[in-house]
Amino acid sequence: MWEERYATTDYLFGREPAAFLTDHADLLKPGATALAVADGEGRNSVFMAERGLEVTALEFAPSAIAKARALAAEKGVTVSFRETDVLAHDWPETFDLVAGIFIQFVGPDERARLFEGMRRSVKPGGVILLHGYTPEQIALGTGGPPHAENMYTEDLLREAFGDWKILECRAYEREISEGRGHCGRSALIDLVARRPETDG
């Protein structure tokens, strides 16, 4: 399904980073390591690389990776693109920052496994950034899957990351224009959380 969606000449979600990422550009520290999860056509990983981060991007669809590589080359940056199914990934590395932006293709059971892998990938003292839709997005119909159970709520994210220092967790509405895939009034939610320096 994803290969079919991305096998087009245009960039389904545009070539510019998600507004969420530019809103939090102060967290993108030059020289830091970053992981972009289910990165699609590269708009977010390339932006992080432009900010001076050492970026690894995980993506399943070869056609999306091809477009991501082309975008990185055009912008003159380097990103380590890895073709992998994030639901089967073993999360062997740790990073200063892990970003999951519009990764709501997974339902509740798979989401718990995905979040756990992402948590393991954050270095002690590092941060995780999550951005997606709330269930109210279904009625707006301006992007995302048609499954309310795939969406995030503040309670859901606080439960999943409540043992970390939550720097931000908020739901809101905003007009976005991120390619034809995300366009119009949208019901969004952001999480920024920092892993403790020592667990336990």
C-alpha angles and dihedrals in degrees: 000000000000093000089054092048094051097040093097134104094242129065106257093209097029131253098268123086122261112275087238090064095048089047088059098039089126087073092057101092118189111248094022121124119242138186121206110201119213087353099181114192095358104254094132100038091047091051091052090050089050087056090057101261124139099239135197117187127197119205136158103205117078092204090056091049091051090055091045091053090049091051092049091050091049091051092045097239136122124234126172101232115196124190106221144132104247090208089061096036117121095212095224099168137059128221139190089238133022119192128195110181119179094343095147096127087106127082126223098280095049091039092063090053092046093049091049091053091048091049090053089052094060116092117231105277091020128120138239122210120199125180129174148112133305121223088264087073091077091071092046093052096196098128145327132068121315092240119102091196090064092058127092131241128191090248092052093051094043089052093048094047103022093118089061127069104270108213095177136004116163142144121213144147125251141163109248132181108192105150121297090301096067113027132140138016106349137188103226140178132197132199127186115176134168122218113231117254087239124028122223 
